[in-house]
Every structure is written in C-alpha cells, then in structure tokens.
Amino acid sequence: MIIRSQNGLVIEEFNTVYYSEWGVGLPTLQTPTRIMGEYSTKEKARKVLDDLHNDLIHGSKNFQFPKDEDVKV
C-alpha cells in the first residue's frame, strides 16, 4: 500500500506503521524512516490506525493520514 503523510509532502510504500510518543510527547504514527502524522490524543492515533487497517483489509491501494482536527473519536 502507498501512504501519504498528514501534511501531504511525503508519499511512500510501507510495511510497518507504528505508534510513538517521542519528541514533544505528541502521539505520532510513523514508518521506520519518518513521521506520517501527529495527533492530539492516543485515541485519535488509534482511530487512524484502525482506519488504515480497514482500508488494507478492503484492498485499498493508498491511504492519506488525516489532519488531527478531521479525526472523530
């Protein structure tokens, strides 16, 4: 699957996306090489991971990480 970063400036093929709280402590979703999105809460980050997982299951070929304000939990 091809993923696009939250800010729209990075597109990459991925094998792994994971949750992290490093730097300023914001929940982030990242690949091994870069941050793809930052969220204000763990719940929002989890919702985005769930959405990514659902897209993978349903055969989607691409995914863009949404802006924090667009994630509804």
URLIN-V920481 format. One record per run of one state. SS is the DSSP state (@ for helix, = for strand, . for the rest). FROM is the first residue (numbers start at 0). LEN is the number of residues. If there is no record, write none. Layout:
ss=(SS | SS)
from=(FROM | FROM)
len=(LEN | LEN)
This chain:
ss=(. | = | . | = | . | = | . | = | . | = | . | @ | . | = | . | @ | .)
from=(0 | 1 | 4 | 10 | 13 | 17 | 20 | 26 | 30 | 34 | 39 | 41 | 57 | 61 | 64 | 67 | 70)
len=(1 | 3 | 6 | 3 | 4 | 3 | 6 | 4 | 4 | 5 | 2 | 16 | 4 | 3 | 3 | 3 | 3)
